[in-house]
Amino acid sequence: MQGLIAFKRYYDFTGRSGRAEYWQFMAIFAVTLTLSAVLGGMSEANPLPMLTILALLGTTVPMYAVTVRRLHDRGITGWAVGIVWILNGVSYTLQDMLVTSGGNVLINFLSKAATGTLGLYALAMLYPLIMPGDEKANAYGPPPATTESDRARPAQAHTPEAQAQGDDRLSQIERLAKLRQDGILTDAEFEQQKAALLQ
């Protein structure tokens, strides 16, 4: 299950992640939070039970990391996620100001505009998360290996410079080592593909 790769790459905000890894992890994330809320006794009196807090602590970092890598797969900077935080902060600040101002019309309008902008931006962010990634290497690295056939095939050099310098095999072995480190290749698969490259 590719969704578990996100836990292996817990703090890894570099590289790329495919759709299967992203959406399978998001399903794990949603189920984990739902179960923790139900089992933790979420209610109006206790809106955020300890079990849910623990689940959030364990899944929030990999959730952001896999989202950034998924955006990288489409050639989009991970800082696009930061815009959500900024819009969220503006929206909550304006809503708080609205309460303390006694319903000021201008603040009410700005609050609704900020909330609407946040919603539209969130919808717009779904597009790159749903669409297939770049087929070739982009600024964030080579395409992720997402299928068994991808994992079984020896890695290819992804830059013309590497091929021109004659270090094609070395770059391929380094890519295989990265795939093994990320848990995509087993040690046996790594050794088999490395031996095939060195023949």
LINSUL-V496115 format. One record per pair of residues at least 6 apart in sequence whose ideal C-beta (glycine too) atoms are under 7 Angstrom apart, sorted by the first residue. I is the first residue (numbers start at 1). J is the second residue. If there is no record, write none. Layout:
BEGIN
<<I & J> <I & J>>
END
This chain:
BEGIN
<<1 & 24> <2 & 20> <2 & 21> <2 & 24> <2 & 146> <3 & 21> <3 & 24> <3 & 25> <3 & 27> <3 & 28> <5 & 21> <5 & 182> <5 & 183> <5 & 184> <6 & 21> <6 & 25> <6 & 62> <6 & 65> <6 & 66> <7 & 62> <8 & 182> <8 & 183> <9 & 65> <9 & 182> <10 & 61> <10 & 62> <10 & 65> <11 & 61> <11 & 65> <12 & 65> <13 & 65> <13 & 68> <13 & 78> <15 & 69> <15 & 72> <15 & 140> <15 & 141> <16 & 69> <16 & 72> <16 & 73> <16 & 133> <16 & 140> <16 & 141> <16 & 143> <16 & 144> <17 & 66> <17 & 69> <17 & 70> <17 & 73> <17 & 144> <18 & 73> <18 & 133> <18 & 144> <18 & 146> <19 & 132> <20 & 146> <21 & 66> <21 & 144> <22 & 66> <22 & 70> <22 & 129> <25 & 62> <25 & 66> <29 & 59> <29 & 63> <32 & 55> <32 & 59> <33 & 52> <33 & 55> <36 & 51> <36 & 52> <36 & 55> <37 & 49> <37 & 52> <39 & 51> <40 & 49> <40 & 50> <40 & 51> <40 & 52> <41 & 49> <42 & 49> <42 & 52> <64 & 81> <67 & 81> <68 & 78> <68 & 81> <70 & 129> <71 & 77> <71 & 78> <71 & 80> <71 & 128> <72 & 78> <72 & 140> <73 & 133> <73 & 134> <73 & 144> <74 & 128> <74 & 131> <74 & 133> <74 & 134> <75 & 134> <75 & 138> <75 & 139> <76 & 128> <80 & 125> <83 & 121> <84 & 121> <84 & 122> <87 & 114> <87 & 117> <87 & 118> <87 & 121> <88 & 118> <90 & 114> <91 & 111> <91 & 114> <91 & 115> <91 & 118> <94 & 107> <94 & 110> <94 & 111> <94 & 114> <95 & 111> <97 & 107> <98 & 104> <98 & 107> <98 & 108> <98 & 111> <101 & 107> <133 & 143> <134 & 143> <135 & 143> <136 & 143> <137 & 143> <137 & 158> <142 & 158> <142 & 175> <145 & 151> <145 & 179> <145 & 184> <151 & 184> <151 & 185> <151 & 189> <154 & 172> <154 & 193> <154 & 196> <154 & 197> <155 & 172> <155 & 175> <155 & 176> <156 & 172> <157 & 163> <157 & 168> <157 & 171> <157 & 172> <162 & 168> <162 & 171> <169 & 197> <169 & 198> <172 & 197> <173 & 194> <173 & 197> <176 & 185> <176 & 190> <176 & 193> <176 & 194> <179 & 185> <180 & 187> <180 & 190>>
END
